[in-house]
Amino acid sequence: MYVLGFVATWFGLRWRAKKPGSPVSPSEVEDLVFYGAIGVFAGGRIGYMLLYNLAGLFDNPISLFFVWEGGMSFHGGLLGVLIAMGFYARRRQLPYFAVTDLIAPWVPTGLFFGRVGNFINGELWGKVTDVPWAIVYQGEAVHPSQLYEAALEGVILFIVLIGFSARPRPRMAVSGIFLLLYGVFRIGIEFIRIPDSGEYLAWGWLTYGQLYSSPMVLAGIVLLVLAYRRPQTELAPRS
């Protein structure tokens, strides 16, 4: 699923790079995807250990490298990609948000395949339910929350971002829309998804996913406000 996500992103960015106004050329897309892949794997693994399994990391620091045991965090992977894009932008002497606006519409393709992978692996299930489309898992009918996330974070977010970026937008706007909508979708899904840790943080409903997604919503709003309050002299190119 990771491979499918990276391949889809590569094809999408190659298509975009051939259009006028792209900050990268088609021949530079490979480097961009490579930086992103390093960010996903390094950030996802480190983020999982720090955000969800800190005690295990303290007990056995080498467990950070036990990738065959599973354990990847989206929020850690996102931070890893943002850092990697910073290095890429600096190396290519590009404005940071020109790069993030370019890749943002294609990130949902990786999210889609990742959530399908969660479903195939039988992990991250939703709560018990009686809806007609429930999936029987370990003898109980539960929400297929992985497929809900594939639809929201993958399909719908992709359609919104592609449509929004089809016209020139102020720099940071596309990145802002991505952060805002992903955060809203993830917070909503967490209400019907079993917490990753198996326990709620507070009030019988707050999860780590909601806690870590809340700053994304705020950051998305801030980026959108800054994008549309600045002089409209810099427009992000079409995706």
Secondary structure by P-SEA (a helix, b strand, c coil): caaaaaaaaaaaaaaaaacccccccccaaaaaaaaaaaaaaaaaaaaaaacccaaaaaaccccccccccbbbbaaaaaaaaaaaaaaaaaaacccaaaaaaaaccaaaaaaaaaaaaaaaaccccccccccccccccccbbbbaaaaaaaaaccaaaaaaaaaaaccccccaaaaaaaaaaaaaaaaaaaaacccccccccccccccaaaaaaaaaaaaaaaaaaaaaacccccccccc
